[in-house]
Amino acid sequence: MDAATYAVQPAVDANAALLDRQALVLQHLPQVRLIARRIHGQLPDSVGLDDLISTGVVGLLAAIDNFDPSLDVQLKTYAERKIRGAILDGLRETDWAPREVRKKSKLIQAAIDRARQCAGREAAEEEIAAELGIPLSEYQKWLAEVRGVELERLEFAGGEKAGRNWTQYVASGEESSPSRILERAELERILGLAIDRIPEIERTVLHLYYFEEMNLREIGEVVGMHLSRVGQLRTQAILRLRSHLERVWTSRRQ
């Protein structure tokens, strides 16, 4: 091989690698759109879908560039975590939720906890509204307003049974260490018990949304409810679980 061939070969390899990268991006772009649409469905209309897709593409590129084929995991699975993580990080950085919305989310969560303690069981909507000192109709409006705030701390990670692997609540770190494995197992157990206790309709909505990957409109058709009502139930279920986590899980880690 002459000197000219040596000079050309690296450029050929680089071009081939670039073409392979572009092909992978195009192949997984529908995955980015799907994840972005699912997250966008939980957010106010002021958040643009195109912005979420753009951020998701950044996550996809990071997944492609850092993927190790020798590991026992598919690129699609690895990319999903990177795409979702990039979108959520972008939302946190822009602080898309108004302060008043975050305040209402915390007030609802606290009311859920108080109502549960008073009733000795998971409280009905009317009881939660009474704790807040507002009419039921106003409480349901609050649920619609705080839709999506729970993304920051209870993002579903998939699993064999809906709700059994809400493990992204655990802080990231050395995922394979014995302490981390035990921590995740305990978290899954606590959340599994909490999910078994919430009202059946809320449990059904969570299962269809996170496990069957239906959107709110599709779930509404299955359970015979308007999509706005399904959204309220999903938000209320998440806030119930968050309240339970902060009361039980956080106290165990102190």
C-alpha positions in Angstrom: 0.0 0.0 0.0 1.5 3.4 -1.1 1.6 6.6 0.9 -1.4 8.0 -0.8 -3.5 5.0 0.2 -2.4 5.4 3.8 -3.5 9.0 3.7 -6.9 8.2 2.2 -7.7 5.2 4.5 -8.3 7.2 7.7 -10.6 9.6 5.9 -12.6 6.7 4.4 -12.9 5.1 7.9 -14.1 8.4 9.3 -16.7 8.9 6.6 -18.0 5.3 7.1 -18.3 5.9 10.9 -20.2 9.1 10.2 -22.6 7.4 7.9 -23.1 4.6 10.4 -23.9 7.2 13.1 -26.3 9.0 10.8 -28.0 5.7 10.0 -28.4 4.9 13.7 -29.9 8.4 14.4 -32.4 8.0 11.6 -33.3 4.5 12.8 -33.9 5.6 16.4 -35.5 9.0 15.7 -39.1 7.5 16.0 -38.1 6.4 19.5 -37.1 10.0 20.3 -40.4 11.3 19.0 -42.4 8.6 20.9 -40.7 9.4 24.2 -41.0 13.1 23.7 -44.7 12.9 22.9 -45.3 10.8 26.0 -43.6 13.3 28.2 -45.2 16.3 26.4 -48.6 14.8 27.1 -47.9 15.4 30.8 -46.9 19.0 30.5 -48.7 22.3 30.0 -49.3 23.5 26.4 -46.7 26.2 26.9 -44.0 23.5 26.6 -43.2 22.9 22.9 -43.0 19.3 21.6 -40.3 20.3 19.1 -38.1 21.5 21.9 -38.4 18.1 23.7 -37.6 16.3 20.5 -34.5 18.4 19.9 -33.3 17.7 23.5 -34.1 14.0 23.1 -31.9 13.9 19.9 -29.0 15.1 22.0 -29.6 12.2 24.4 -29.8 9.8 21.5 -26.4 11.0 20.1 -24.9 10.5 23.6 -26.3 7.0 23.7 -24.9 6.1 20.2 -21.5 7.6 21.0 -21.2 5.9 24.4 -22.9 2.5 23.6 -20.8 -0.6 24.4 -22.0 -3.5 22.2 -20.2 -5.9 24.4 -22.7 -5.3 27.2 -25.7 -7.5 27.5 -28.2 -4.7 26.5 -29.7 -3.5 23.3 -29.0 0.0 22.0 -32.7 0.8 22.0 -32.9 0.0 25.7 -29.8 2.1 26.5 -30.9 4.9 24.2 -34.3 5.1 26.0 -32.7 6.0 29.3 -30.4 8.6 27.7 -33.2 10.2 25.6 -35.6 10.3 28.6 -32.9 11.6 30.9 -31.8 14.3 28.5 -35.4 15.6 28.1 -36.0 15.6 31.9 -32.7 17.3 32.5 -33.7 20.0 30.0 -37.0 20.5 31.7 -35.4 20.9 35.1 -32.9 23.4 33.8 -35.5 25.6 32.2 -37.8 25.4 35.3 -40.9 25.1 33.2 -43.3 24.8 36.1 -44.4 28.1 37.6 -43.8 28.5 41.3 -47.5 28.6 42.0 -48.0 25.2 40.4 -45.2 23.7 42.4 -46.7 25.1 45.5 -50.1 23.6 44.7 -48.4 20.2 44.1 -46.9 20.3 47.6 -50.1 21.4 49.2 -52.0 18.5 47.5 -49.3 16.1 48.6 -49.5 17.3 52.2 -53.3 17.1 52.2 -53.2 13.6 50.9 -50.9 12.6 53.8 -53.1 14.3 56.4 -56.3 12.9 55.0 -54.8 9.4 55.0 -53.8 9.7 58.6 -57.3 10.9 59.6 -59.1 8.3 57.7 -56.7 5.4 58.4 -56.8 4.5 54.6 -56.2 6.2 51.3 -58.5 9.2 51.3 -61.2 9.9 48.7 -61.0 13.0 46.6 -63.7 14.7 48.6 -61.6 14.2 51.8 -58.5 15.6 50.2 -60.4 18.6 49.0 -61.8 19.1 52.5 -58.2 19.1 53.9 -57.3 21.8 51.4 -60.4 23.7 52.3 -61.6 24.0 48.7 -64.6 22.5 46.8 -64.1 19.2 45.0 -64.4 21.0 41.6 -61.6 23.4 42.5 -59.4 20.5 43.7 -59.8 18.7 40.4 -58.7 21.9 38.6 -55.6 21.9 40.8 -54.9 18.4 39.7 -55.0 19.5 36.1 -52.7 22.4 36.8 -50.0 20.4 38.5 -50.0 17.7 35.7 -46.4 16.8 35.0 -44.7 18.2 38.1 -44.2 14.7 39.3 -41.9 14.0 36.3 -38.9 15.2 38.4 -39.1 12.5 41.0 -41.2 9.6 40.0 -40.4 8.7 36.4 -41.3 5.1 35.5 -38.4 2.8 34.7 -40.3 -0.2 33.3 -40.6 -3.7 34.8 -42.6 -6.9 34.9 -45.5 -5.4 36.8 -46.7 -1.8 36.7 -45.3 0.2 39.5 -42.8 -2.4 40.7 -39.8 -0.6 39.3 -40.2 3.1 40.0 -36.5 3.0 40.8 -35.4 6.2 39.2 -36.5 7.9 42.5 -33.2 6.5 43.9 -30.3 8.8 43.4 -28.0 7.7 40.6 -24.6 6.2 41.5 -22.9 2.8 41.5 -25.9 0.9 40.2 -24.4 -2.5 40.5 -23.1 -2.2 44.0 -24.6 -4.5 46.7 -26.0 -1.6 48.7 -27.6 -0.1 45.6 -29.2 -3.4 44.6 -30.6 -3.8 48.2 -31.8 -0.2 48.2 -33.6 -0.6 44.9 -35.2 -3.9 46.0 -36.5 -2.3 49.2 -37.8 0.7 47.3 -39.7 -1.6 44.9 -41.2 -3.4 47.8 -42.4 -0.2 49.5 -43.8 1.2 46.3 -45.5 -2.1 45.4 -47.3 -2.1 48.7 -48.3 1.5 48.2 -49.7 0.9 44.7 -51.7 -2.1 46.0 -53.4 0.3 48.4 -54.5 3.1 46.1 -58.0 3.1 44.6 -58.5 0.5 41.9 -59.3 3.0 39.1 -56.0 4.9 39.8 -54.1 1.6 39.8 -55.7 0.8 36.5 -54.8 4.1 35.0 -51.1 3.7 36.1 -51.0 0.2 34.7 -52.4 1.2 31.3 -50.2 4.4 31.1 -46.9 3.0 32.2 -47.1 -0.7 31.5 -49.4 -0.9 28.5 -48.0 2.5 27.2 -51.4 3.9 26.3 -51.9 7.6 26.1 -54.6 9.4 28.2 -57.1 9.4 25.4 -56.8 5.7 24.8 -57.1 5.0 28.6 -60.2 7.1 28.6 -61.8 4.9 26.0 -60.9 1.8 28.0 -62.3 3.0 31.4 -65.1 5.1 29.9 -63.8 8.5 31.1 -62.8 11.8 29.5 -59.1 12.2 29.0 -59.0 15.2 31.3 -60.5 13.0 34.1 -57.9 10.3 33.4 -55.2 12.9 33.7 -56.5 14.0 37.1 -56.6 10.4 38.3 -53.0 9.8 37.1 -51.7 12.9 38.8 -53.5 12.1 42.0 -52.1 8.5 42.0 -48.6 9.8 41.5 -49.0 12.4 44.3 -50.3 9.6 46.6 -47.2 7.5 45.8 -44.9 10.5 46.3 -46.5 11.3 49.6 -46.0 7.7 50.7 -42.4 7.7 49.6 -41.5 10.8 51.4 -43.2 9.5 54.6 -41.8 6.0 54.5 -38.8 5.8 52.2 -37.1 9.1 53.3 -37.5 8.3 57.0 -35.8 4.9 56.4 -32.7 6.5 54.8 -32.2 9.0 57.6 
